[in-house]
Amino acid sequence: MNRVPVSTKAHSVAIVAWQSMPAVFGAGAKGVGGLETAAWTFAKGLASRTAWQPTLVFRSCGRIPRDCVEGVQLHADIDRWENIRRDVSAKVDFGNRRLNRFSAKLFWQIPLLAATWPFRRRDPELMAIDDRLMKLSPDVWVTMGVGRESAGVIATAAAQDRPSVLMLQSGADLDERYAQDAITRSAYGERSDVCRYAIERADHVVCQTDAQRERLEKLFGRQGSLIRNSLDIDRWKDQRGKHPRGHILWIGRYEEFAKRIHLAIQIAQACPDVPIRMIVNPDDPNVESKVRSSLPANVELVDYVPFDQMPMQYAQSRAFLSTSSAAAEGFPNVLLQAAAAGTPIVALQDFDRFFEKSGAGIVCDDNIADAARALQEFHSGVRSHQTDPVDRYLVENHSFDHVTDQLASLLETTLSDPRKSAS
């Protein structure tokens, strides 16, 4: 692959994505979501195609196997208690003294955290320098998603007199409450004033979709750059035609906010003769219990598939079902993966007019009956799917090389004029 230098001098960039370690190590790693995939993809692209020298920053419970992977320097902040702390905080709202979700593990986790509290490192102050990052001094800081940790990256960049780039990762990153004076909390527990700080103080904001750009300007008066999600198209195309296509595929989590698994179950109930495979990651135990207790006979639940085996999962499917909420999500990578695999998509909602522009599938506007009917037609072969226009659209808008070059250009512009839009 040819390198595309962005300047005569090699500059450094730190990409902070605290949960991204599983995306780097191990093809069978769990917990690799869209944000983590994007951070690692951006870092690899900059290392392979440009003169930029990227460092990926993440947390780890122990020492990492290597300090450099595929040309990307890795900086791991080691916190042996992090996984337990995050698990407890997801279940218990200590501020409001409320139990969000019960787990028997809380009986030993909470006493253990209480006993070790005097010896553990304190969390960074909100909207202040993050001491974990002060060992680094890149030319540009990049942070993924809106929240307290991104606010810390942006505050650190300002203290170092370095430009910062905030990359939006979901529709929820631009919650209208963030633009209001009253302090509220998001569905993920993020404080609105902290999120507003990140959005307003970042030197540059990158949007995944045109809809995000419009909302950013409407709510916060800021001009954002458009850099769409990318993927290695050939990797997902490679399995086409190598496997018989049988079932319908759905991928998501046990939650009813973004992926909306309850709607997938309703659709499955409406087409009982269509086999549906659902690959579901853990999230809300209450939702999981409800799904498992009333699972339709035509649904197969799969708890986990290694990431390197996912192209085959798409290639074995007659269609992909998307029940994601456009308001909650940014742009789901599963749509790109299904499209690249040549698998038609039946979606309850569109994302940035993706289906209109690409021809990757059909949108049912949250109509359960229409979605069930479309799945039946794809499964029976009544409805066909043309892949050539989809392939062209992906290459022109979402290819790894194209998106990497866009990001490199943005970073170069940010060095010379941090607040200038490079859209």
Residue, then its C-alpha position, 0 to 999 in steps of 0.5 A: m500500500n502506498r504511503v501518502p505523506v501529508s507534510t514534509k515533517a512527520h507529526s504525532v497524533a494521540i487517539v484516545a479510546w479508553q476501551s479499545m484494547p480488545a480491538v488491537f489484541g486477539a482476533g477473538a477478543k470480546g467487547v469490540g464495538g463501533l467506537e473501538t473499531a473506529a479508533w483502531t481503524f483510524a490509527k492503522g490507516l494513519a500509520s500505513r498511509t501517511a506520515w503521521q505517527p499515531t499512538l492509540v491510548f487505552r486502559s488495561c488491567g495488566r501489561i500489554p503483549r506489545d508496545c507497537v502493532e501495525g505501526v501504531q504505538l500503544h499507550a496502556d494506562i494500567d488500572r487493575w480495578e477498572n473492570i470491577r469499577r465499571d461493572v459496579s457503576a453500571k449497576v448502581d447509581f450511587g448519587n441517587r442511591r438507586l440500584n439500576r440492575f441487580s447482580a449477585k456479584l455486587f455482594w463481593q464487588i462493593p465490599l472489595l472496592a470499599a476496602t481498597w478505596p484508600f489505595r486506589r487512584r482517584d478518577p480525574e476531575l471533571m472538565a480538567i486535566d487528565d493526569r493519565l495523559m500528561k506523559l504524552s505530548p502529541d502534536v494533535w489529540v483525538t478523542m472518540g465520543v462525547g463524555r467526561e473522558s473526552a472532556g478530560v482529553i480536551a482539557t489536557a490538550a488545552a493545557q499543553d497548547r495542542p489542538s484537539v479533535l472530537m470525533l462523534q460516535s453516536g446520535a446521542d452524542l448531540d443530545e439536545r439537553y447538552a445545549q441547555d443550562a440545566i444539568t441532566r444525565s444521559a442514558y449512559g450517565e454522562r452529565s450534560d454540562v460535561c458533554r457540552y464542555a467537550i463539544e464546545r471546547a474541542d478545537h474541531v468536531v468530526c461528524q459521521t453523518d450529514a445529520q450530525r453536522e446539521r444538528l451540531e450547527k443547530l444546537f451548538g452553532r459549530q461547523g463540523s467536518l464530515i468523515r464517514n465510517s470506513l471498513d476494509i471492503d475486501r475483507w468483508k467481500d472475501q466470503r461472498g459465494k463461499h457459503p450457502r445463505g439460509h437464515i436472517l442475521w441480527i447483531g446487537r445487545y440486550e437493550e431497548f434503547a439503541k439496538r432495540i432488540h425487542l423490535a427484532i423479537q416482534i419482527a421474528q414473531a411476525c414471520p415465524d417461518v423465517p429462521i433468524r440468528m441473533i448474535v447478542n452481546p450482554d447489556d441489560p440483564n432484565v432485557e436478556s431475561k425477558v428475551r430468553s423467557s419468550l423467545p420465538a421458535n424461529v430465533e437462534l440466540v448466539d452469545y458470541v462470535p469472534f470478530d474474525q469470523m463475522p464476514m462468514q456470518y454475513a455471507q451465510s445470511r439471506a438478509f441482515l435485519s437492522t432495528s437500530s435507532a437513528a436518534a441513539e446511534g451514529f452510523p452502525n458499522v454493521l450496515l457497512q459490513a452487511a453491504a460489503a458482504g453482499t447481504p441485503i439489509v432490511a432496516l426499520q430506520d435509515f442512517d444519513r440516507f444510506f439506503e437511498k444513496s447506496g441501494a443496500g436494502i430497504v427502509c420500513d420506517d419502524n413498521i414491524a409488518d413491513a419488515a417481516r414481509a421484506l424478510q420473508e421475500f428475501h428469504s424465499g427469493v421473491r425479492s432480489h438484490q443488486t450488489d454492483p451499485v452498493d459496491r461502488y458507493l462503498v468504495e467512493n464513500h467508506s473505503f479505508d484509503h479514502v477515509t484515512d486520507q480525509l482524516a490525515s488532511l483534517l489533522e494537517t489543517t488542524l495544526s495550522d488553524p485549529r478552528k477551521s473546518a476541513s469538511 
